[in-house]
Amino acid sequence: MAKRFIDLSCPLEKEENLPEHGVKYGYYIRKPILTLAKDRIVCEQIGMWNHWGTHVDAPAHIFFRDEKSGIYWLNDYPLDKFYGEALCLDIPKGPKEVITPEDMERTAVGDLEIHENDIVCVHTGWGDMKNIYGPMRRDGPNYHGVNSPGLGPEGAEWLVKKKVKAYGCDTMGVNSQQWPLPAGTDFRKTGKPIREWIEPVHKILLGHDILQIEIMTNLDQVVGKRFTLLAFPLNFLEIDASPCRAIAILDE
């Protein structure tokens, strides 16, 4: 049987700027170190935020070490966590809208019924682009970061009950921006301990060791299908996240 490979990862352009998320939330740069003209060999320095582009998150992203037993760093996951049977649900959403349990129940039917250890991807329409950051800048560079749709706590709990292996999305984060991450928050001015500031969707998924695959693209090419998904990170030790190359493999 023939195999078809579909790249679900955002390309990393030669020069890019990440939309600001209230603060300077990250960057991606490439700088020549050696060139053919001067050195007869090419070598570049790459600098990037570890949540840049399509990437996977581990519990260390949001939990203090004493808050999470077992799997904590990305390298704590077994390799098969980044590989498996996947499906893609079609749930179009507008700015800050919430993916609900009812949305997933309505679309996860027939061959798309969710089984234990499935990798569930959701196509909202926000990642149908070669570069997820570009076309979404219609209202400024931070449009995508502060307006993305995504899961609410109820949807996250629903996935936990289904015992899924991982959750993938075509948005900046797994959560609807109704529950924004507190990036750049000056916790000293809130009067609350920093440990009380934790975004609920990340807490629920990562707290149950459900891998998060964020900022996927080309999900429109696998929507309504089952496929094999690979999303292996770089082999960093003791890190909370890593860029990954997410690939769908379909039987034809």
ZAMI-126018 format. One line per 2 residues: number of its first residue (from 1); their letters; for each residue x, z negated, y negated of N, C-alpha, C, O. Coordinates in steps of 0.001 Angstrom, whole numbers, plus 500000, padded with zeros to 6 digits. Each point is the difference from the previous one (the first is absolute). Layout:
<atoms>
NUM	a	X,Z,Y,X,Z,Y,X,Z,Y,X,Z,Y | ...
</atoms>
This chain:
<atoms>
1	ma	500848,500000,501199,499152,500000,498801,500882,500000,498754,500953,499228,499900 | 498721,501634,499168,500784,500094,498765,499761,498776,499127,498930,499392,500034
3	kr	502081,500259,499188,499922,498872,499075,500086,500505,498563,500762,500918,499697 | 498454,498477,499431,500100,500303,498561,500407,498739,499261,499424,498932,500211
5	fi	501571,501195,498921,500518,498873,499244,499538,500123,498548,500122,501063,499390 | 499348,497843,500063,499541,499983,498611,500684,498841,499287,499947,498858,500457
7	dl	500684,501442,498438,500701,498984,499215,498982,499250,499144,499314,500593,499168 | 500600,498106,501048,499075,499164,499234,500727,499183,498931,499450,499040,499460
9	sc	501791,501352,500241,500836,499264,499051,500104,500747,498681,500079,501228,499973 | 499921,498020,498936,500235,500596,498683,501442,500486,499909,500912,499270,500390
11	pl	499317,501928,499112,501379,500453,499800,500655,499228,498863,499347,499655,499015 | 501917,500082,501125,500760,499342,498943,500703,501072,499187,501003,500569,500430
13	ek	498462,499695,498399,500554,501037,499146,501379,499592,499505,500397,498839,500102 | 500325,502138,499359,501352,499700,499529,499981,499019,498843,500885,499152,499886
15	ee	498108,500959,499252,499876,499077,498882,498545,499552,499914,499096,500825,499871 | 500686,497878,500199,498646,499461,499916,500007,498677,499269,501024,499322,499923
17	nl	497823,500320,499540,499805,498689,499392,498723,499413,500571,498944,500633,499970 | 501159,498169,500544,498825,499330,500537,499084,499548,498863,500486,499466,499002
19	pe	498186,500738,501126,499099,499467,498979,500200,498507,499835,500161,499276,500982 | 499829,500267,497787,500168,498572,499768,498774,499239,500487,498874,500491,499903
21	hg	501346,498343,500607,498927,499165,500532,499919,498723,499162,499995,498888,500528 | 499942,501303,498149,499981,498850,499104,501411,499587,499618,500225,499489,498903
23	vk	500727,500730,501997,501412,499724,499741,500780,501184,500553,499423,500894,500618 | 501900,499113,499158,500834,500993,500656,500027,499661,501479,500801,499173,500437
25	yg	498330,501461,500330,499730,499587,501364,500918,500667,501012,499946,499665,501183 | 500878,501250,498395,500886,500643,500950,500568,501281,499444,499642,500429,498904
27	yy	501238,500175,501851,500613,501233,499560,500543,500753,501198,500116,499460,501100 | 500214,501803,498660,500640,500835,501002,500956,500920,499268,499588,500763,499126
29	ir	501670,499170,501222,500995,500848,499348,500914,500624,501041,500242,499428,501063 | 500257,501748,498612,501036,500642,500797,501106,500432,499042,499741,500649,498986
31	kp	501477,498988,501346,501125,500305,499117,501138,500591,500822,500398,499411,501006 | 500137,501745,498587,501108,500597,500753,501260,499140,499904,500373,499545,498918
33	il	500267,500243,502212,501268,499276,500068,501150,500979,500241,501027,499952,499323 | 498780,500927,501643,500955,501065,500279,499270,501334,499908,498838,500094,500394
35	tl	501823,500931,499096,499388,501311,499853,500888,501068,500632,501206,499818,500165 | 498163,501295,500179,500769,501107,500564,501035,500511,499001,501132,500314,500370
37	ak	498464,499765,498355,500899,500557,498991,501268,499173,499826,501077,500548,499766 | 498795,498137,500347,501165,499132,499768,500648,499478,501285,501209,499774,500049
39	dr	497969,500038,500991,500487,499288,501181,499876,500796,501302,500479,499568,501048 | 498883,501583,498874,499761,500863,501168,499137,499322,501059,500013,500369,501175
41	iv	499234,498624,498371,499069,499287,500867,498937,499361,499107,500282,499625,498861 | 498515,500253,501652,498904,499417,499233,499659,498622,500541,499873,499811,501209
43	ce	499981,499231,497890,499549,498658,500352,499255,499442,498804,500476,500103,498869 | 498334,499293,501370,499192,499453,498915,499793,498505,500172,499969,499484,501118
45	qi	499892,499838,497765,499558,498607,500002,498496,499984,499812,499477,500666,499107 | 499826,498580,501726,498544,499892,499910,499641,498557,499693,500438,499077,500688
47	gm	498768,500740,498280,499510,498672,499664,498480,500030,499959,499412,500875,499364 | 499954,498184,501306,498544,500023,500023,499448,498617,500333,500650,499175,500642
49	wn	498136,500616,498898,499226,498828,500361,499558,500175,501452,499656,501112,500400 | 500344,497835,500386,499690,500155,501417,498522,500261,500277,499620,500248,501144
51	hw	499541,499700,497817,498591,500375,500129,499744,501373,499384,498860,500343,499686 | 502192,500429,500146,499866,501316,499377,499442,501005,500998,500403,500018,501163
53	gt	498672,500817,498382,499449,501039,500863,499299,499421,501214,499596,498837,499993 | 500261,501961,501040,499357,499548,501226,500873,498936,500646,501187,500222,500240
55	hv	498223,498623,500040,500802,498878,500488,499162,499066,500872,498773,500083,500034 | 501927,499030,500667,499338,499007,500846,500326,498604,499474,501105,499737,499525
57	da	497897,499369,500572,500130,498623,499516,500024,499018,501163,499351,500213,501024 | 501406,498709,498803,500042,498887,500952,499504,498730,499314,499878,499975,498775
59	pa	499833,498972,501987,499493,498756,499401,500885,499420,498908,499495,499340,499092 | 501815,500890,500972,500904,499462,498975,499670,500536,498612,500474,499463,499000
61	hi	498721,501584,500933,499601,500585,498714,499232,498992,499138,500110,500018,498774 | 499117,499110,501866,499153,499095,499211,500079,498533,500419,499589,499124,499239
63	ff	500928,500596,501946,500010,498623,500488,501359,499337,499778,501044,500629,500173 | 498931,498095,499442,501202,499194,500110,500277,499790,501491,499093,500087,500828
65	rd	502159,499639,499499,500373,499895,501412,499242,498889,500704,499654,500141,501173 | 500081,498761,498140,499296,498900,500662,498495,500228,500096,499285,499183,500578
67	ek	500232,501921,498859,498575,500315,500066,499650,500899,501190,498829,500170,500338 | 502189,500394,500284,499741,501003,501052,500930,499764,501183,501220,500098,499874
69	sg	498196,499592,501266,500795,499838,501216,500104,501342,500715,499237,500923,499714 | 501704,499183,501211,500139,501226,500775,500570,501135,499182,500993,499824,499295
71	iy	498386,501343,500794,500485,501190,499296,499993,499759,498497,498991,499589,499426 | 502145,500672,499951,500129,499791,498553,500664,501201,499331,499400,500647,499141
73	wl	501833,499647,501251,500710,501155,499449,499549,501281,500698,499435,499962,501094 | 500820,501158,498262,499621,501286,500576,500685,500221,501346,499398,500548,500923
75	nd	501856,499027,499188,500726,500203,501257,499555,499044,501106,500486,500099,501127 | 498591,498970,498567,499433,499141,501044,498971,500742,500849,499749,499618,501142
77	yp	499651,501445,498305,499019,500768,500766,500697,500740,501139,501102,500514,499803 | 498292,499555,501378,500540,500867,501054,499847,501464,499579,499115,500334,499212
79	ld	501748,500533,501315,499991,501400,499577,498664,500680,500259,499614,500899,499252 | 499675,498692,501788,498735,500684,500292,498912,499687,498975,498925,500597,500034
81	kf	501351,498472,499058,499044,499721,498918,499900,501187,499050,498977,500186,499342 | 502077,500611,500584,500074,501123,499065,499609,501329,500653,500252,501074,499455
83	yg	499138,498831,501704,499670,501192,500789,498740,499724,500791,499823,498902,500526 | 499292,502092,499565,498842,499771,500845,498863,500962,499771,500104,500950,499224
85	ea	498806,498781,501469,498772,500777,499890,499343,499696,498663,499795,498842,499637 | 499880,502222,499640,499445,499828,498653,498745,500830,499823,499721,500924,500764
87	lc	499539,498721,498217,498815,500765,499609,499874,499934,498489,500535,499094,499360 | 498756,501872,500077,499845,500033,498535,498536,500130,499636,499339,500972,500366
89	ld	500159,498035,498907,498618,499978,499536,499900,500617,498606,500897,499833,499174 | 498021,500870,500577,499770,500630,498700,499058,499122,499187,498795,499968,500248
91	ip	501775,499312,498765,499207,499085,499174,500389,500223,498533,500759,499209,499441 | 498729,501858,499929,500347,500272,498595,499567,498854,499099,498917,499437,500158
93	kg	501954,500230,498893,499703,498906,499087,500499,500335,498594,500971,500734,499818 | 498321,498693,499184,500406,500139,498613,500858,498827,499566,500342,499140,500812
95	pk	500010,500824,497900,500870,498940,499486,499481,498599,500322,498849,499664,499724 | 502032,499533,500864,499758,498590,500310,498862,499755,500982,499615,498852,500222
97	ev	499836,502215,500374,498919,499790,500968,500556,499366,501280,501194,500075,500287 | 497914,499311,500456,500402,499194,501154,499600,500688,501305,498872,500472,500149
99	it	502075,499576,500793,499720,500464,501358,499418,498827,500769,500675,498989,500197 | 498103,501134,500231,499268,498896,500604,499952,500131,501524,500268,501073,500541
101	pe	499388,497835,500151,499769,500113,501444,498945,501053,500331,500113,500708,501000 | 498861,499389,498152,498940,500976,500239,500542,501431,499916,499593,500867,500773
103	dm	501325,499374,498289,500624,501326,499900,500722,500357,501293,499882,501118,500501 | 500868,497918,500034,500784,500278,501209,499111,500101,501230,500253,500824,500878
105	er	498715,498355,499196,499065,500087,501126,499274,501345,500011,499744,500572,501059 | 499925,499926,497737,499279,501272,499889,500856,501183,500423,499482,500968,500557
107	ta	501812,498969,499187,500873,501143,500275,500767,499879,501317,500448,501010,500544 | 499708,497790,499967,500763,499792,501241,499073,500139,501211,499730,499031,500710
109	vg	499795,502181,499506,499052,500256,501080,500540,501109,500896,500889,500755,499604 | 498563,499336,501612,500433,501036,500928,501463,499832,500369,500436,498913,500379
111	dl	500318,502173,499505,501437,499949,500312,500765,499092,499048,501125,499594,500293 | 498272,500089,498574,500674,499158,499010,499645,498522,500128,500346,499199,499132
113	ei	498976,500447,501930,499734,498578,500236,501332,499260,500087,500925,500448,500677 | 499162,498429,498642,501264,499265,499901,500181,499097,501217,499107,499240,500375
115	he	502088,500867,500236,500343,499188,501162,501149,499062,499644,500698,500203,499006 | 499485,498792,501801,501114,499079,499811,501324,500761,499992,500223,500882,500830
117	nd	500651,498772,498228,501331,500596,499825,499976,501401,499399,501034,500667,499962 | 497810,499791,499569,499978,501256,499242,500662,499803,498643,500010,498900,499447
119	iv	500542,502187,500032,500447,500044,498603,498890,500691,499219,499682,501160,500262 | 499736,498138,498791,498867,500536,499232,500489,500469,498634,500553,499221,499224
121	cv	499235,502060,500495,500307,500554,498676,498688,500339,499302,499027,500396,500642 | 500957,499446,498048,498805,500333,499217,500361,500994,498907,500883,499761,499176
123	ht	498407,501361,500844,500152,501040,498982,498978,499754,498899,498801,500197,500201 | 501679,499370,498630,499109,499774,498853,499979,501186,499045,499118,500100,499147
125	gw	501856,500799,500997,500133,501129,499083,501034,499787,498920,500267,500904,499209 | 500325,497899,500745,500971,499690,498946,501423,500389,500374,500918,499815,499200
127	gd	499279,500713,501981,501353,500377,500398,500131,501465,500341,501008,500405,500579 | 497997,500409,499079,500041,501418,500330,500840,500760,498981,499476,500759,499185
129	mk	501817,499027,500875,500915,500611,499037,501404,499947,500568,500301,499157,500845 | 500554,501734,498698,501392,499986,500446,500731,498785,499446,500879,499439,500655
131	ni	498753,500165,498149,500609,498822,499394,498879,499120,499496,499346,500325,499009 | 500429,498568,501663,498840,499154,499702,500018,499480,498562,498954,499641,499461
133	yg	502206,500318,499924,500092,499433,498663,499639,500987,498904,499553,499581,498932 | 500623,501704,501290,499843,500974,498927,498572,500216,499518,499678,499608,498879
135	pm	499430,501018,501947,498658,500338,499540,499150,498816,499590,499023,500177,499272 | 501313,498622,501169,499197,498839,499642,500348,499447,498616,499438,498983,499594
137	rr	501466,501659,499678,500406,499483,498695,499073,500481,498875,500412,500067,498842 | 498344,500265,501497,499125,500573,498981,499651,499007,498900,499697,500410,498879
139	dg	500338,498291,501417,499720,498988,498985,501223,499138,499730,499880,498830,499639 | 501296,501757,500539,501225,499260,499761,500758,499769,501284,499454,500204,501084
141	pn	501788,499377,498820,500871,499893,501168,499607,498933,501001,500492,499998,501128 | 498620,499086,498473,499629,498908,500900,498600,500168,500557,499447,499055,500563
143	yh	499957,502142,499292,498608,500198,500409,499791,499650,501469,499072,499267,500343 | 501781,501251,500511,499840,499779,501430,500206,498531,500346,499260,499433,500804
145	gv	501752,499956,498583,500337,498626,500339,498911,499004,499685,499845,499013,500719 | 499393,501218,498220,498990,499008,499606,498582,500421,500349,499061,499245,499749
147	ns	500759,501941,500824,498657,500493,500292,499752,500360,501460,498900,500427,500348 | 502095,499410,500503,499844,500409,501399,498829,499299,500675,499785,498805,499796
149	pg	499458,501939,501010,499037,499343,500881,500738,499399,501188,501212,500170,500135 | 498067,499135,500714,500630,499417,501187,499103,498979,500658,498829,499853,499651
151	lg	501738,499455,501296,499249,498987,500729,499680,498797,499124,500734,499678,499066 | 498168,499674,501250,499731,498661,499513,500258,499026,501146,500294,500423,501118
153	pe	499598,498284,498617,500239,499008,501061,499119,500205,501232,500457,499788,501124 | 498293,500619,498683,499104,500175,501147,500470,501135,500896,499937,499897,501225
155	ga	500539,501199,498158,500517,501113,500799,501248,499617,500762,500184,500410,501145 | 500677,498804,498226,501210,499541,500672,499654,499125,501199,500589,500149,501070
157	ew	498455,498939,498753,499591,499135,501101,499386,500825,501142,500180,499669,501172 | 499106,501390,498487,499397,500875,501004,501080,500648,500853,499850,500102,501217
159	lv	501250,500342,498148,501105,500607,500743,500698,498974,500892,500444,500330,501100 | 499652,498436,498427,500587,498938,500823,499177,499807,501266,500555,499872,501091
161	kk	498130,500106,498766,499125,499822,501165,500135,501160,500983,499823,499819,501205 | 500488,501364,498285,500200,501175,500854,501365,499985,500683,500250,500801,500900
163	kv	500638,498291,498678,501341,499856,500576,500815,501284,499887,500644,500434,500955 | 499312,500163,497854,500761,501228,499794,501482,499686,499884,500381,498876,499673
165	ka	500448,502116,500595,501450,499838,499927,500505,500125,498571,500882,499256,499571 | 498538,501709,499687,500471,500273,498638,498874,500638,499206,499033,500514,500561
167	yg	501116,499442,498107,499040,500615,499091,500773,500864,499011,500941,499531,499360 | 498660,501733,500517,500661,500927,499081,499049,500504,498940,498820,500224,500270
169	cd	501694,499958,498507,499148,500417,498890,500716,501029,499118,501228,500090,500001 | 497985,500679,499254,500548,501009,499090,499999,499498,498554,500007,500796,499061
171	tm	499985,497896,500770,499977,499378,498679,501251,499153,499789,500799,499814,500918 | 499362,499668,497847,501195,499237,499671,500128,498718,500825,501105,499517,500245
173	gv	497768,499947,500174,500007,498778,500800,498789,499976,500910,499077,500796,499826 | 500914,498302,501143,498876,499930,500928,498754,499447,499326,498884,500257,500450
175	ns	501299,498992,498485,498884,499311,499354,499420,500798,498849,500718,500714,499299 | 497968,499158,500511,499398,500509,498777,500597,499250,498817,500284,498806,500092
177	qq	499902,501894,498805,500566,499335,498826,499016,499062,499317,500276,499484,498917 | 498559,500292,501726,499171,498856,499589,500711,498696,500340,499719,498954,499416
179	wp	501212,501126,501546,500808,498847,500388,501467,500374,499769,500740,500197,500964 | 499689,499905,497782,501351,500503,499724,501084,499026,500423,499803,498785,500004
181	lp	501333,501769,500347,501178,499176,500240,500459,499414,498675,499929,500683,498979 | 500532,498099,501004,500360,499355,498729,501400,500373,499522,500777,499130,499608
183	ag	499549,502180,500423,501332,500419,499585,500229,499674,498526,499171,500317,499147 | 501947,499056,500569,500349,499711,498618,499303,498789,499419,500194,499679,498828
185	td	498994,499638,501973,499295,498829,499502,500986,498879,499664,500888,499685,500792 | 498946,499730,498047,500783,498823,499658,499231,498788,500519,499120,499471,499321
187	fr	501224,500100,501890,499247,498943,500660,500046,498686,499227,499107,499163,500131 | 501933,500665,499069,500120,498753,499242,498881,499852,498985,499681,498882,499594
189	kt	499719,502223,499988,498945,499960,498991,498611,499874,500613,499027,499787,499278 | 500866,500340,502034,498678,499942,500632,499548,498586,500299,498805,499741,500142
191	gk	502136,499355,499951,499661,498638,500366,499816,499809,501486,499701,498894,500450 | 500478,502196,500343,499849,499908,501447,501361,500136,500675,500871,500711,499498
193	pi	499320,498616,501630,501242,500189,500762,500117,501447,500463,498996,500640,500314 | 502219,499869,499729,500197,501385,500394,499462,500273,501400,499593,501122,500298
195	re	500402,497869,500558,499519,500205,501366,498501,500289,500057,499513,500482,501022 | 499756,499240,497922,498567,500282,499984,499708,501448,499641,498869,500465,500148
197	wi	502144,500247,499380,499810,501393,499613,500358,500887,501186,501174,500275,500251 | 497823,500163,500463,500236,500874,501145,498802,500925,500151,498859,499545,500082
199	ep	501405,501749,499955,498927,501000,500062,499345,499926,501382,500714,500014,501003 | 497961,499908,499084,499350,499666,501276,500122,501055,501088,500119,499644,501172
201	vh	499856,501645,498486,500051,501027,501042,501354,500005,500692,500076,500042,501228 | 501001,499913,497974,501335,499905,500591,500113,498733,500855,500563,500029,501094
203	ki	498905,498880,498402,500083,498729,500724,499326,500105,501362,500532,499512,500998 | 498307,501118,499046,499250,500097,501249,500713,500923,500995,500222,499622,501151
205	ll	500135,501586,498403,500624,500955,500921,501370,499533,500463,500256,499915,501201 | 500628,499783,497850,501351,499603,500365,500021,498641,500690,500868,499730,500831
207	gh	498177,499423,498821,499916,498706,500666,499655,500117,501473,500264,499087,500782 | 499137,502053,499600,499675,500253,501403,500913,501073,500590,499665,500625,501006
209	di	501484,499583,498365,501033,500924,500503,499516,501439,500107,500504,500762,500824 | 498524,499616,498350,499569,501392,499933,500914,500726,499011,500018,499681,498811
211	lq	500730,501284,501685,500925,500751,499171,499240,500775,498931,498926,500537,500270 | 501622,499524,498515,499397,500765,498913,500859,501225,499715,501212,499892,499811
213	ie	498145,501280,500159,500673,501248,499642,499332,500504,498719,498842,500418,500025 | 501880,499543,498871,499395,500299,498699,500554,501303,499416,501095,500447,500340
215	im	498104,500140,498768,500339,501219,499257,500264,501162,500962,501031,500665,499910 | 498041,499570,500999,500070,501154,500893,499407,501218,499295,499234,499858,499046
217	tn	501113,501313,501412,499432,501220,499458,499652,500939,501154,500351,499739,501151 | 498962,501347,498533,499580,501002,500995,499037,499445,501047,499849,500590,501069
219	ld	499509,498302,498644,499028,499480,500962,498798,500925,500146,499271,499923,500989 | 500521,500956,498024,498913,500973,500119,500213,500934,501194,499046,500601,500493
221	qv	502200,499523,499973,500306,500886,501121,499755,499344,501361,500006,500678,501027 | 499781,498021,498979,499740,499304,501268,498678,499243,499981,499651,499331,500973
223	vg	499609,500770,497920,498752,499254,499885,499033,500423,501105,499861,501185,500303 | 499479,497829,500288,499060,500275,501079,500662,500284,501331,499339,500466,500927
225	kr	501953,499264,499189,500739,500304,501229,500681,498751,500554,500205,499006,499304 | 500136,501094,501983,500911,499060,500624,501348,500694,500157,500064,501209,500227
227	ft	501006,498021,499651,501338,500572,500056,500993,498890,500296,499649,498820,499991 | 501575,501559,500266,501082,499033,500142,500677,499849,498650,500294,500992,499334
229	ll	499953,497773,500262,500623,499738,498703,501340,499296,500187,500120,499055,500780 | 500879,501422,498494,501299,499347,499922,500251,499644,498547,499793,500833,499118
231	af	500648,497950,500618,500296,499567,498625,501167,499013,500044,499858,498834,499631 | 501295,501653,500824,501153,499123,500196,500726,499738,498682,500272,500931,499241
233	pl	500040,497799,500488,500757,499652,498792,501495,500149,500243,500442,500205,501130 | 500325,499690,497797,501442,499875,500144,500311,498648,500634,499207,499064,499901
235	nf	501941,500839,500743,500324,498796,500771,500648,498922,499123,501100,499525,500283 | 498188,500101,498645,500442,498884,499170,499759,498685,500739,499031,499876,500749
237	le	501833,499161,499044,499788,498660,500534,499485,499083,498898,500451,500068,498856 | 498605,499081,501502,499426,499017,499085,499555,500632,498684,500496,499666,498924
239	id	498554,501257,501199,499435,500667,498830,498487,500031,500151,499481,500000,501116 | 499804,500028,497742,498536,499914,500038,499320,501349,500149,498831,500061,500381
241	as	501881,501026,499324,499387,501328,500066,501100,501050,500034,501154,499725,499671 | 498469,501476,500731,500956,501104,500025,499259,501319,499884,498906,500147,500544
243	pc	501679,500815,498752,499471,501362,500091,499984,500449,501457,500835,499575,500799 | 498210,501284,499536,499896,500497,501359,499645,501486,499975,499522,500514,498989
245	ra	500708,500150,502098,499556,501392,500155,498814,499992,500948,500164,499933,501218 | 498655,500134,498220,498777,499956,500805,499661,501424,500485,499859,500923,499198
247	ia	500016,499232,502109,499768,501299,500602,498817,499907,500947,499916,499078,500811 | 499162,501887,499085,498901,500110,500949,500347,501088,501000,500501,501058,499618
249	il	499237,498691,501663,500210,500990,501052,498658,500257,500675,499387,499087,500554 | 500164,502162,499395,498719,500374,500571,500212,500928,501175,500877,500863,499972
251	de	498316,498958,501064,499986,500924,501139,499136,501200,499651,498909,499854,499450 | 501585,501328,500872,499222,501215,499726,499939,500899,501231,499387,501066,499955
</atoms>
